C-alpha cells in the first residue's frame, strides 16, 4: 500500500479514472480540496473507495477570492474527518492578501477547535513561523505539507506535535532532504501534491508517492521494506488520533 497524504485528486484531467486506479492499486489518498464548494463533487471520487479520504479546505492562495465560503466551511465540517488544504502563503503574488489569509485561516482554526479537532493538511510556504504560532494550542493534528521553513522553525513545529508530509519533488532538493532528515521518523508521511508537483519533469500520480518512500529509505539508511513499514505504521497511528 502506498500513501499519498496530500493530493488534489479532483484537479487531475480525468479524476474519476485516477481515483479508480488508486482504488485498484490500494493506494491510500488524502484528497484535499481548495474551496469548500469543491467538497461535494470531490467527495464523489471517494465513493466505494474506503482508502480515499476527502479533506475540507480553503487554500490560502484563494482566500482573497473565496473568503465568503467560510460559512460553508463551518456548515460542512461536521461531515469532514480531515481538513485541508488550509494555511498561509507569504510567497510573491500572495503576500499582498496576507490580512485576508490570516483572517480566513484563523476562522478555520476556530471552527476546527470548536468541533473537537481534525487532522489538518497545512500549507506554510514562506510563512512557517506564523503558521506554527497560529496552530499552537489548537485541537487537532497538524500535518505540515511540503515544509520549507528553517531548521529552527522545524524544531518548533516538532515541539508542538506537528506531523509532516513529504513528496518526491521536495526530496529532490538538498534543503528538502536536510529538513526531512530532521523530522521524527514516526511523524512522517508521504505525499505527491499531484497534479501540481513533478519529478524529473513527469507529472506525479498518487501512487508515485512510493518514490518518496524510496527516497526516505535512503535518507534513513533503511531497507525499503522497513521504510514502507514505518510509513504504514505512522498512518495507522495517525488514524487513531481523531
C-alpha positions in Angstrom: 0.0 0.0 0.0 1.3 3.4 -1.0 0.3 6.5 1.0 -0.4 9.9 -0.6 -1.2 12.2 2.2 -1.7 15.3 0.1 -3.1 15.1 -3.4 -5.5 17.3 -5.4 -7.4 14.3 -6.8 -10.2 16.5 -8.2 -7.8 18.6 -10.2 -6.4 15.9 -12.5 -7.7 16.0 -16.0 -9.6 12.6 -15.5 -10.2 12.5 -11.8 -12.6 9.5 -11.8 -10.1 7.4 -13.8 -7.3 8.4 -11.4 -9.5 7.6 -8.4 -10.4 4.2 -9.9 -6.7 3.4 -10.4 -6.0 4.3 -6.8 -8.8 2.0 -5.7 -7.4 -0.8 -7.9 -3.9 -0.4 -6.5 -5.0 0.0 -2.9 -3.3 3.5 -2.7 -4.3 5.5 0.4 -5.1 9.0 -0.7 -5.9 12.2 1.3 -7.8 14.1 -1.4 -7.5 17.7 -0.4 -9.8 20.4 -1.7 -9.0 24.1 -2.3 -12.5 25.5 -1.7 -15.5 24.4 0.4 -17.6 24.5 -2.7 -15.5 21.7 -4.1 -16.3 19.4 -1.2 -19.4 17.7 -2.6 -18.0 17.0 -6.0 -14.7 15.8 -4.7 -16.3 13.5 -2.1 -17.9 11.6 -5.0 -14.4 10.5 -6.0 -14.1 8.6 -2.7 -17.4 6.6 -3.2 -16.8 2.9 -2.9 -13.1 3.6 -2.2 -12.5 3.4 1.6 -8.8 4.2 1.2 -9.6 7.6 -0.4 -10.4 10.2 2.2 -11.7 13.7 1.3 -10.4 16.8 3.2 -12.4 20.0 3.5 -10.2 23.0 2.6 -9.8 26.6 1.6 -6.4 27.2 0.1 -4.6 30.3 1.2 -3.8 31.3 -2.4 -7.6 31.6 -3.0 -8.5 33.1 0.4 -9.0 36.6 -1.0 -11.3 35.3 -3.7 -13.2 32.7 -1.6 -13.4 34.3 1.9 -17.2 34.3 1.6 -17.1 30.5 1.7 -16.0 30.3 5.4 -19.6 29.9 6.4 -20.0 27.0 4.1 -16.8 25.5 5.6 -18.5 25.8 9.0 -21.6 24.1 7.7 -19.6 21.2 6.2 -17.0 20.5 8.9 -19.2 18.0 10.7 -19.0 15.8 7.6 -15.2 16.0 7.3 -12.7 14.0 9.3 -9.9 15.8 7.6 -9.2 19.4 6.9 -7.0 20.6 4.0 -5.6 22.3 2.2 -5.5 25.3 4.5 -2.8 27.6 5.8 -0.9 30.7 4.8 1.3 31.7 1.8 3.7 34.5 2.0 5.1 34.0 -1.4 5.2 36.5 -4.3 1.8 37.4 -5.5 0.0 36.3 -2.4 1.6 38.3 0.4 -0.4 41.3 -0.7 -3.5 39.4 0.5 -1.9 38.5 3.8 -4.5 40.1 6.1 -7.3 38.2 4.3 -5.3 35.0 4.6 -4.8 35.4 8.3 -8.5 36.2 8.9 -9.6 33.1 6.9 -7.0 30.8 8.5 -8.0 31.9 12.0 -11.6 31.4 11.2 -10.9 27.8 10.0 -8.8 27.1 13.1 -11.5 28.3 15.4 -14.0 26.2 13.6 -11.8 23.1 13.9 -11.2 23.8 17.5 -14.9 24.2 18.3 -15.7 21.0 16.5 -13.2 18.9 18.6 -10.2 19.0 16.3 -9.3 17.4 12.9 -6.3 16.0 11.1 -5.2 19.1 9.1 -3.0 19.3 6.0 -1.4 22.7 6.2 0.3 24.9 3.6 3.1 27.1 5.1 5.1 28.4 2.2 7.1 31.5 3.2 5.0 31.7 6.3 6.2 28.8 8.6 6.8 30.9 11.7 3.3 32.5 11.7 1.6 29.2 10.8 3.3 27.4 13.7 2.2 30.2 16.1 -1.4 30.1 14.8 -1.8 26.4 15.2 -0.2 26.2 18.7 -2.8 25.1 21.2 -5.5 24.3 18.6 -7.4 21.0 18.9 -6.4 18.5 16.2 -3.3 17.1 14.5 -1.5 19.4 12.1 0.4 17.9 9.2 2.7 20.4 7.6 2.7 19.6 3.9 5.9 20.2 1.9 7.6 22.1 4.7 10.1 24.7 3.5 10.9 26.6 6.7 14.2 26.9 8.6 15.6 24.1 10.8 14.8 26.3 13.8 11.2 26.6 12.7 11.1 22.8 12.1 12.2 22.2 15.6 9.4 24.5 16.9 6.9 22.6 14.8 8.2 19.3 16.1 7.9 20.6 19.7 4.2 21.4 19.3 3.4 18.0 17.9 3.3 18.6 14.2 3.4 15.8 11.6 4.9 16.2 8.2 4.1 15.0 4.6 7.0 14.9 2.2 7.0 14.1 -1.5 9.4 13.2 -4.4 9.7 16.9 -5.5 10.6 18.1 -2.0 13.2 15.3 -1.6 14.9 16.1 -4.8 16.2 19.3 -3.2 19.2 19.5 -0.8 17.2 21.7 1.6 14.2 19.3 1.4 16.4 16.3 2.3 18.0 18.2 5.1 14.7 19.1 6.7 13.3 15.6 6.1 16.3 14.1 7.9 15.5 16.2 11.0 11.8 15.1 11.1 10.9 12.4 13.6 10.5 9.2 11.6 7.3 8.3 13.4 5.6 11.5 12.3 6.5 11.5 8.6 4.0 10.5 5.8 4.5 10.5 2.0 2.6 12.7 -0.4 2.8 13.8 -4.1 0.9 17.2 -4.2 -0.3 16.0 -7.6 -1.2 17.2 -10.2 0.9 20.2 -9.3 4.2 18.6 -8.4 6.5 16.9 -10.8 9.5 14.6 -10.5 12.1 14.5 -13.3 9.7 16.6 -15.4 6.9 14.0 -15.1 3.5 14.7 -13.5 3.2 12.8 -10.2 0.3 10.4 -9.8 -0.9 9.4 -6.3 0.8 6.0 -6.4 4.1 7.8 -7.2 4.3 8.5 -3.5 6.3 5.3 -3.4 9.2 7.4 -4.9 9.2 9.4 -1.7 9.3 6.2 0.4 12.4 5.1 -1.6 14.0 8.5 -1.1 13.2 8.3 2.7 14.7 4.8 2.9 17.9 6.1 1.5 17.8 9.2 3.9 17.0 7.0 6.9 19.6 4.3 5.8 16.9 1.6 6.0 15.9 -1.2 3.6 12.9 -0.1 1.5 10.7 -2.7 3.3 11.4 -1.1 6.7 10.7 2.4 5.3 7.4 1.2 3.9 6.6 -0.4 7.2 7.4 2.9 9.0 5.1 4.9 6.8 2.2 2.4 7.1 2.7 2.3 10.9 2.6 6.1 11.0 -0.6 6.2 9.0 -2.2 3.7 11.4 -1.1 5.8 14.4 -2.4 9.0 12.8 -5.8 7.3 12.1 -6.5 6.8 15.8 -5.6 10.4 16.8 -9.0 11.7 15.8 
